[in-house]
């Protein structure tokens, strides 16, 4: 696996040439893109790997790339390199047309796994993955996306996940790095996206919501409330919702930071019911939910301890918590891959490291829009020499 230092060496200087042979050789996750087709009217250059190279060549010539610090250029380059990574898994041909619906989400998950294994710093990695996840947004924000969101909603919400300037630069490189008839329209859409973000005051900064609850409700209601005044927050439980892969230190965090709070735990429920990870865990899920509802009904504070690795699974839990007017803090915990797998092997668990690897296929790190507060607890612990 390519390490972080090597990835840094592959980042081109502003305006400089790409050592494409070295990039493709070192970053082997790119290989399937050479055999992944694209719709010719939008990508006359052919396969995804060719488009990726063209987009990277555009990126290194952009002013935002030249003016950035080394970390900024690292993020912009690898976001461009990985922006269509998910197409290898998502591309389908139906009735003679080629499409890749959902490739941003899948590409972000694939990039996260590779960058984690390469020990890329968390902040850089997640900025890259969020750019990959949302790289199509600038093309449709003004004209209208599939959810019917307003352009203002899109830029306000995204500004809490990533820097709008960076996703606009990525979209510009993506739009110009191809052979097509609609390039002018695509670049015009990106420029309009930039103007909306600048008008909203969030091109280079987070949008200034009145408070955390207003931000949460604005995001959850897809812009259907005013952001001019604080949105009323009814009284409810304060819930710490843990998130992180197995053996990432969740129990240790509880012992150190919330020893006196009640804990609802999926693993504890499985153990209580005599269930294994590979078994039918529906009964454990019901038990956990019933215990949480009882605490929420009494407006008691508590910790919800589970992996909550995918946004879909987290959303189920969060929908329940917000239905009871809970104030939610997500605490996300992460350690390096060797540490996680060593701990998982050493502990008394029915979960194998091979099964843990399968869980990474749905690994999505929580983002600020999901809760009143999201804290990232990233451990740099390494294996002993």
C-alpha positions as CSV (number, residue, x, y, z in Angstrom):
1,X,0.0,0.0,0.0
2,X,1.4,3.4,-1.0
3,X,2.2,5.5,2.1
4,X,1.4,9.2,2.8
5,X,5.0,10.4,2.0
6,X,4.9,8.8,-1.4
7,X,1.5,10.3,-2.1
8,X,2.9,13.7,-1.3
9,X,5.8,13.2,-3.7
10,X,3.3,12.5,-6.5
11,X,1.5,15.9,-6.2
12,X,2.5,18.0,-9.2
13,X,3.9,21.5,-8.7
14,X,1.6,24.3,-10.0
15,X,1.6,24.4,-13.7
16,X,4.0,21.4,-13.7
17,X,3.7,18.2,-15.6
18,X,2.1,15.1,-14.2
19,X,4.2,12.0,-13.7
20,X,1.3,10.0,-14.9
21,X,3.1,6.6,-15.2
22,X,4.2,6.9,-11.6
23,X,0.8,8.0,-10.4
24,X,-1.0,5.1,-12.0
25,X,1.7,2.7,-10.8
26,X,1.6,3.8,-7.2
27,X,-2.2,4.4,-6.9
28,X,-3.4,1.1,-8.0
29,X,-7.1,1.7,-7.2
30,X,-7.1,3.7,-10.5
31,X,-6.5,0.7,-12.7
32,X,-10.2,-0.3,-13.2
33,X,-11.0,3.2,-14.6
34,X,-9.1,2.4,-17.8
35,X,-11.8,-0.2,-18.6
36,X,-14.7,1.9,-17.5
37,X,-16.7,3.6,-20.4
38,X,-18.5,6.9,-20.4
39,X,-21.4,8.3,-22.5
40,X,-19.7,9.7,-25.6
41,X,-21.7,12.9,-25.9
42,X,-20.4,14.0,-22.5
43,X,-17.0,12.3,-22.6
44,X,-15.7,12.1,-26.1
45,X,-12.2,11.3,-24.7
46,X,-13.5,7.8,-23.9
47,X,-12.7,5.9,-20.7
48,X,-12.7,7.3,-17.1
49,X,-8.9,7.1,-16.6
50,X,-8.3,9.3,-19.6
51,X,-10.8,11.8,-18.3
52,X,-9.2,11.7,-14.9
53,X,-5.8,12.5,-16.4
54,X,-7.3,15.4,-18.4
55,X,-9.0,16.8,-15.3
56,X,-5.8,16.6,-13.3
57,X,-3.9,18.4,-16.0
58,X,-6.5,21.2,-15.9
59,X,-6.4,21.3,-12.0
60,X,-2.7,21.9,-11.8
61,X,-3.0,25.0,-14.1
62,X,-5.9,26.6,-12.1
63,X,-5.2,29.7,-10.0
64,X,-6.7,28.1,-6.9
65,X,-4.1,25.3,-7.2
66,X,-1.2,27.7,-7.7
67,X,-2.2,29.9,-4.8
68,X,-2.8,27.1,-2.3
69,X,-0.5,25.8,0.4
70,X,1.1,22.3,0.0
71,X,-1.8,20.7,2.0
72,X,-4.3,22.6,-0.2
73,X,-2.7,21.3,-3.4
74,X,-2.6,17.8,-1.9
75,X,-6.4,17.9,-1.3
76,X,-7.2,19.4,-4.7
77,X,-5.0,17.0,-6.6
78,X,-6.3,13.8,-4.9
79,X,-9.9,15.0,-5.0
80,X,-9.5,15.4,-8.8
81,X,-7.6,12.1,-9.1
82,X,-10.4,10.2,-7.2
83,X,-13.5,12.3,-8.2
84,X,-14.7,9.5,-10.6
85,X,-13.3,6.5,-8.7
86,X,-16.7,5.2,-8.0
87,X,-17.6,4.9,-11.7
88,X,-15.8,1.5,-11.9
89,X,-18.4,0.0,-9.6
90,X,-21.4,2.1,-10.6
91,X,-21.3,2.3,-14.4
92,X,-24.1,0.5,-16.2
93,X,-25.2,0.3,-19.8
94,X,-29.0,0.4,-20.4
95,X,-30.6,0.7,-23.8
96,X,-27.3,1.8,-25.3
97,X,-26.7,4.6,-22.8
98,X,-23.9,4.7,-20.2
99,X,-24.6,6.0,-16.7
100,X,-23.0,5.9,-13.2
101,X,-25.6,7.1,-10.7
102,X,-24.3,7.3,-7.2
103,X,-20.6,7.2,-8.2
104,X,-19.7,10.2,-5.9
105,X,-20.8,8.4,-2.8
106,X,-19.2,5.1,-3.7
107,X,-16.0,6.9,-4.8
108,X,-15.8,8.7,-1.5
109,X,-16.0,5.4,0.4
110,X,-13.3,3.8,-1.8
111,X,-11.0,6.8,-1.5
112,X,-11.5,6.9,2.3
113,X,-10.4,3.3,2.7
114,X,-7.4,3.7,0.5
115,X,-6.3,7.0,2.2
116,X,-6.8,5.6,5.7
117,X,-4.6,2.6,4.8
118,X,-2.0,5.0,3.5
119,X,-2.2,6.9,6.8
120,X,-3.1,10.3,5.2
121,X,-4.0,12.8,8.0
122,X,-7.6,12.7,8.9
123,X,-8.4,16.3,8.0
124,X,-6.9,16.1,4.6
125,X,-8.5,12.7,3.9
126,X,-12.0,13.8,4.9
127,X,-11.7,17.0,2.9
128,X,-10.8,14.9,-0.2
129,X,-13.6,12.4,0.4
130,X,-16.2,15.1,0.9
131,X,-15.1,16.8,-2.3
132,X,-15.4,13.4,-4.1
133,X,-18.8,12.8,-2.6
134,X,-20.3,16.1,-3.7
135,X,-18.3,16.9,-6.8
136,X,-21.4,17.0,-9.1
137,X,-23.2,19.6,-6.9
138,X,-21.8,22.7,-8.6
139,X,-23.2,21.6,-12.0
140,X,-26.8,21.3,-10.8
141,X,-27.1,23.6,-7.8
142,X,-28.5,26.6,-9.7
143,X,-30.5,24.7,-12.3
144,X,-31.9,22.3,-9.6
145,X,-30.7,19.0,-8.2
146,X,-32.7,15.8,-7.9
147,X,-33.9,16.8,-4.4
148,X,-35.2,20.1,-5.6
149,X,-33.0,22.1,-3.2
150,X,-32.4,25.8,-3.6
151,X,-28.9,27.0,-4.6
152,X,-28.7,28.8,-1.3
153,X,-29.5,25.6,0.7
154,X,-26.8,23.7,-1.2
155,X,-24.0,26.2,-0.6
156,X,-25.0,26.9,3.0
157,X,-25.0,23.2,3.9
158,X,-21.9,22.3,1.9
159,X,-19.9,25.1,3.5
160,X,-20.0,23.2,6.8
161,X,-18.5,20.1,5.1
162,X,-15.9,21.5,2.8
163,X,-14.5,24.7,1.4
164,X,-16.8,25.9,-1.5
165,X,-13.8,27.4,-3.3
166,X,-12.3,23.9,-3.5
167,X,-15.4,22.2,-4.8
168,X,-15.8,24.9,-7.4
169,X,-12.2,24.4,-8.5
170,X,-12.8,20.6,-8.7
171,X,-15.9,21.1,-10.8
172,X,-14.1,23.5,-13.1
173,X,-11.3,20.9,-13.7
174,X,-13.9,18.2,-14.1
175,X,-15.9,20.2,-16.6
176,X,-12.9,21.3,-18.7
177,X,-11.1,18.0,-18.5
178,X,-13.2,16.3,-21.1
179,X,-14.3,16.4,-24.8
180,X,-17.9,17.5,-25.1
181,X,-20.3,19.9,-26.8
182,X,-21.8,21.3,-23.5
183,X,-18.6,22.5,-21.8
184,X,-19.6,26.1,-22.0
185,X,-22.9,25.4,-20.2
186,X,-21.1,23.3,-17.5
187,X,-18.5,26.0,-16.8
188,X,-21.2,28.7,-16.7
189,X,-23.0,26.6,-14.1
190,X,-19.9,26.4,-12.0
191,X,-19.5,30.2,-12.2
192,X,-23.1,30.7,-11.0
193,X,-22.4,28.3,-8.2
194,X,-19.4,30.4,-7.1
195,X,-21.5,33.6,-7.3
196,X,-24.2,32.1,-5.1
197,X,-21.7,31.1,-2.4
198,X,-20.0,34.5,-2.5
199,X,-23.4,36.2,-2.2
200,X,-24.2,34.0,0.8
201,X,-20.8,34.8,2.5
202,X,-19.7,31.2,2.5
203,X,-17.3,30.9,-0.4
204,X,-14.3,30.6,2.0
205,X,-16.0,30.1,5.3
206,X,-18.9,28.3,7.0
207,X,-22.3,29.9,6.6
208,X,-23.1,31.8,9.9
209,X,-26.2,30.2,11.2
210,X,-27.8,31.7,14.3
211,X,-26.9,28.7,16.4
212,X,-26.3,24.9,16.2
213,X,-30.0,24.0,16.5
214,X,-31.0,26.4,13.7
215,X,-28.3,24.9,11.5
216,X,-29.5,21.3,12.3
217,X,-33.1,22.0,11.6
218,X,-32.4,24.0,8.4
219,X,-30.3,21.1,7.1
220,X,-32.8,18.4,8.1
221,X,-35.8,20.4,6.7
222,X,-33.9,21.1,3.5
223,X,-34.1,24.8,3.9
224,X,-37.7,25.0,4.9
225,X,-37.1,27.3,7.9
226,X,-35.8,30.8,8.2
227,X,-32.1,31.2,9.1
228,X,-32.6,34.9,10.2
229,X,-33.5,34.0,13.8
230,X,-32.7,31.1,16.2
231,X,-35.1,28.2,15.7
232,X,-36.9,27.1,18.9
233,X,-35.3,24.0,20.6
234,X,-37.8,22.1,22.7
235,X,-36.4,20.4,25.9
236,X,-35.2,16.9,25.5
237,X,-32.5,14.4,26.4
238,X,-28.8,15.2,25.7
239,X,-27.5,12.2,23.9
240,X,-23.9,11.3,23.0
241,X,-24.1,9.1,19.9
242,X,-20.8,7.3,19.3
243,X,-19.6,6.3,15.9
244,X,-16.6,4.4,14.8
245,X,-15.5,1.0,13.5
246,X,-15.1,-1.9,16.0
247,X,-12.1,-1.6,18.3
248,X,-11.7,2.1,17.7
249,X,-12.0,2.9,21.5
250,X,-15.6,3.6,22.1
251,X,-15.8,1.8,25.5
252,X,-12.6,3.5,26.6
253,X,-14.1,6.9,25.7
254,X,-17.2,6.2,27.7
255,X,-15.2,5.1,30.8
256,X,-13.1,8.3,30.6
257,X,-15.7,10.9,29.6
258,X,-19.2,9.6,30.5
259,X,-18.8,7.1,33.3
260,X,-22.0,8.1,35.1
261,X,-24.4,8.2,32.1
262,X,-26.7,5.3,31.1
263,X,-25.5,3.5,28.0
264,X,-27.5,1.8,25.4
265,X,-25.3,-0.6,23.4
266,X,-25.9,-2.9,20.5
267,X,-23.0,-5.1,21.5
268,X,-24.2,-5.3,25.1
269,X,-27.7,-6.3,23.8
270,X,-26.2,-9.0,21.6
271,X,-24.2,-10.4,24.5
272,X,-27.3,-10.3,26.8
273,X,-29.3,-12.2,24.2
274,X,-26.5,-14.6,23.4
275,X,-26.3,-13.4,19.8
276,X,-23.2,-13.3,17.6
277,X,-22.2,-10.7,15.0
278,X,-23.1,-13.0,12.2
279,X,-26.4,-14.1,13.7
280,X,-29.9,-12.7,13.6
281,X,-29.4,-9.4,15.5
282,X,-32.9,-8.0,15.0
283,X,-33.9,-8.8,18.6
284,X,-30.9,-6.9,19.9
285,X,-31.8,-3.9,17.7
286,X,-35.4,-3.9,19.2
287,X,-34.0,-4.2,22.7
288,X,-31.7,-1.2,22.2
289,X,-34.4,0.9,20.6
290,X,-36.9,0.2,23.5
291,X,-34.3,1.2,26.1
292,X,-33.5,4.4,24.2
293,X,-37.2,5.3,23.9
294,X,-37.6,4.8,27.7
295,X,-34.7,7.2,28.4
296,X,-35.9,9.7,25.8
297,X,-39.4,9.7,27.2
298,X,-38.0,10.6,30.6
299,X,-35.7,13.2,29.0
300,X,-32.7,11.5,30.6
301,X,-29.2,12.0,29.2
302,X,-27.4,8.9,27.9
303,X,-24.8,7.5,25.5
304,X,-25.8,5.5,22.4
305,X,-22.9,3.1,21.8
306,X,-22.7,1.5,18.3
307,X,-20.5,1.6,15.2
308,X,-23.0,3.8,13.2
309,X,-20.6,3.5,10.3
310,X,-23.0,4.3,7.4
311,X,-25.0,7.5,7.1
312,X,-28.1,5.3,6.4
313,X,-27.8,3.5,9.8
314,X,-27.0,6.7,11.6
315,X,-30.0,8.4,10.1
316,X,-32.3,5.7,11.6
317,X,-30.9,6.4,15.1
318,X,-30.9,10.2,14.6
319,X,-34.5,10.2,13.3
320,X,-35.6,8.5,16.6
321,X,-33.6,10.9,18.7
322,X,-34.9,14.0,17.0
323,X,-38.5,12.7,17.2
324,X,-38.0,13.0,21.0
325,X,-36.4,16.5,20.7
326,X,-33.0,15.2,21.8
327,X,-29.9,17.4,21.7
328,X,-27.3,15.2,19.9
329,X,-23.5,15.2,20.0
330,X,-21.9,12.7,17.7
331,X,-18.5,11.6,18.9
332,X,-16.6,9.8,16.1
333,X,-13.5,7.8,17.1
334,X,-10.8,6.4,14.8
335,X,-7.4,4.8,15.0
336,X,-4.9,3.6,12.4
337,X,-5.7,0.3,10.6
338,X,-2.9,-1.7,12.3
339,X,-4.1,-0.6,15.7
340,X,-7.7,-1.4,15.0
341,X,-6.9,-4.8,13.7
342,X,-4.5,-5.6,16.5
343,X,-7.1,-4.6,19.1
344,X,-9.8,-6.6,17.3
345,X,-7.7,-9.7,17.3
346,X,-6.7,-9.3,21.0
347,X,-10.2,-8.7,22.4
348,X,-12.9,-11.3,23.1
349,X,-15.0,-10.8,20.0
350,X,-16.8,-12.9,17.4
351,X,-16.0,-10.3,14.7
352,X,-13.0,-11.3,12.5
353,X,-10.7,-8.8,10.8
354,X,-12.0,-10.1,7.5
355,X,-15.5,-9.2,8.5
356,X,-14.3,-5.8,9.7
357,X,-12.8,-5.2,6.2
358,X,-16.3,-5.9,4.7
359,X,-17.7,-3.2,7.0
360,X,-15.4,-0.6,5.4
361,X,-17.4,-0.9,2.2
362,X,-20.1,1.3,3.9
363,X,-17.8,3.5,5.9
364,X,-19.1,7.1,5.9
365,X,-17.7,9.5,8.5
366,X,-20.3,11.8,10.2
367,X,-20.6,15.3,8.9
368,X,-21.7,18.5,10.8
369,X,-25.2,18.5,9.2
370,X,-26.1,15.4,11.1
371,X,-26.1,16.7,14.7
372,X,-25.9,19.7,16.9
373,X,-22.2,19.0,17.4
374,X,-19.8,16.5,15.8
375,X,-16.5,15.8,17.5
376,X,-13.7,13.9,15.9
377,X,-11.4,11.9,18.2
378,X,-8.6,10.7,16.0
379,X,-5.9,8.6,17.6
380,X,-2.3,8.5,16.3
381,X,-1.4,5.4,18.2
382,X,0.8,3.1,16.3
383,X,1.8,-0.6,16.8
384,X,4.8,-1.0,19.2
385,X,8.2,-1.4,17.5
